[in-house]
Amino acid sequence: MAGEGDLKLLGLLVSPFVVRVRMALSMKGVSYEYIEVDVFNKSEILLKSNPVHEKVPVLIHHGKPICESLAIVEYVDEVWGGAAPSILPADPYERAIARFWAAYIDDKLFPAWIGAVKAATEEEKAEKVSQTLAALARLEEAFAKCSNGKAFFGGDTVGYLDLALGCNLFWFETLREMFDVELIDEGRTPLLASWAQRFGEAAAVKDVVPNVDKAVEHAKKMRRMFVH
Amino acid sequence: MLSCSPTSTHHPHSTSSQHSHPQTQTDRHPSNAPTMASEKSSSDLTLLDFWVSPFGQRVRIALAEKSLPYEYVEEDLLAGKSERLLQSNPVHKKIPVLLHGGKPVNESLIIVQYLDEAFPDTPSLLPSDPYARAQARFWADYVDKKVYDCGSRLWKLKGEPQAQARAEMLEILKTLETELGDKEFFGGEHGFGFVDAAFAPFTPWFMSYEKYGEFKVAEVAPKIAAWAERVGKRESVAKSLYSPDKVYDFIGVLKKMYGIE
């Protein structure tokens, strides 16, 4: 389906937040112009379209910018509401639960694992890994409740919360490669482990997940720049 | 040191001797448990809250805008968190918690959106246009990420870190000033909306920010100051907030409790 004329996405290939938006657009079958931005050397278009945070992703629709990945996903779901599948659940209570856990992922899970990537000492890294595992333990419980025995957080098909967590998976593989740490494993989080497998195979989301080696490269660059 | 995350709905304890129960407030708003909130309600809504919490107040404002009856339950956070609170919000253990038919909804902005969606026949806080909704979500998120955290650093810290917090607060107010522009409310064409409800509870905190930061909102962000006055007169807001003096006193109580000079 055409992006209704004028649809651009400013992004960084390895940003989980950008991947999240790309997954949503992919689910809707919407076409767009993807523009890779250098986040270490911010370009004019980024500074102009997201002056408040200077971050990607930014979706620009008919020249108007939309920022913050979860707000963008809701926007995409609303604008392309006719295009199945629906990303957010229909029921208001289920929507509230999905939003709660998506916020948890961004406020608790993300800072923990990115902290592990950026950690200056082994001690700090261990602490951050521990926090990541604790957050994933919570999400294991959430999965049990939300999925109701079905394949995804969203039920039979991939939904909002699946995207919110699923966009982080390639980074968990990256951490395994870099630090030999298993974040989602069958022993500790069996439900998430089998969910991750199914999510990885879901057609709608597969194509926008970058190769792990690109994420490793980016992580090394971040460490060179920020870890002293 | 207290630490509250930007999306925190947790509010710090107050000492029981100085804790003012909402119903004994001799403030301009004598009761924060208005008549519709004191009965068990037909809409089956209960709000677990803490009187001075700006996050809880957002929900109170939304409920009032929608004329939804509810049971208000003051959590005496000093006495320790109630069993009901811990069970309703086991992840964050914070107020506000909205219970609808006994089922908990957590996180103030999520609760407000829930109220819009679960009670579609009431006035909505989010607009209907998708782009306007995205903007509203962005700015409410901005308020969440920035205002409380920066404000807390203003009154907790001294010296260079406090100066930094002051600079940030001015930046935040100017950014919000630009966003508000010449609109009557942040909601623009929609009228009083999601961002207004998100930010209004912080208006009584301005006086404290001004005192600790040594600046005047009216000088730094005159449109925001005018908006604060306008919004303060709106019934749903007026009956949900406490006076700037009460907020300032509350901060004083916190500082004493935490041994901050």
Boltz contact constraints between the chains, C-beta under 6 A:
constraints:
  - contact:
      token1: [A, 66]
      token2: [B, 134]
      max_distance: 6.0
  - contact:
      token1: [A, 67]
      token2: [B, 138]
      max_distance: 6.0
  - contact:
      token1: [A, 68]
      token2: [B, 138]
      max_distance: 6.0
  - contact:
      token1: [A, 68]
      token2: [B, 141]
      max_distance: 6.0
  - contact:
      token1: [A, 71]
      token2: [B, 134]
      max_distance: 6.0
  - contact:
      token1: [A, 71]
      token2: [B, 137]
      max_distance: 6.0
  - contact:
      token1: [A, 71]
      token2: [B, 138]
      max_distance: 6.0
  - contact:
      token1: [A, 75]
      token2: [B, 130]
      max_distance: 6.0
  - contact:
      token1: [A, 75]
      token2: [B, 134]
      max_distance: 6.0
  - contact:
      token1: [A, 78]
      token2: [B, 130]
      max_distance: 6.0
  - contact:
      token1: [A, 79]
      token2: [B, 130]
      max_distance: 6.0
  - contact:
      token1: [A, 92]
      token2: [B, 114]
      max_distance: 6.0
  - contact:
      token1: [A, 92]
      token2: [B, 117]
      max_distance: 6.0
  - contact:
      token1: [A, 92]
      token2: [B, 118]
      max_distance: 6.0
  - contact:
      token1: [A, 96]
      token2: [B, 105]
      max_distance: 6.0
  - contact:
      token1: [A, 96]
      token2: [B, 110]
      max_distance: 6.0
  - contact:
      token1: [A, 96]
      token2: [B, 114]
      max_distance: 6.0
  - contact:
      token1: [A, 99]
      token2: [B, 110]
      max_distance: 6.0
  - contact:
      token1: [A, 100]
      token2: [B, 106]
      max_distance: 6.0
  - contact:
      token1: [A, 100]
      token2: [B, 107]
      max_distance: 6.0
  - contact:
      token1: [A, 100]
      token2: [B, 110]
      max_distance: 6.0
  - contact:
      token1: [A, 107]
      token2: [B, 7]
      max_distance: 6.0
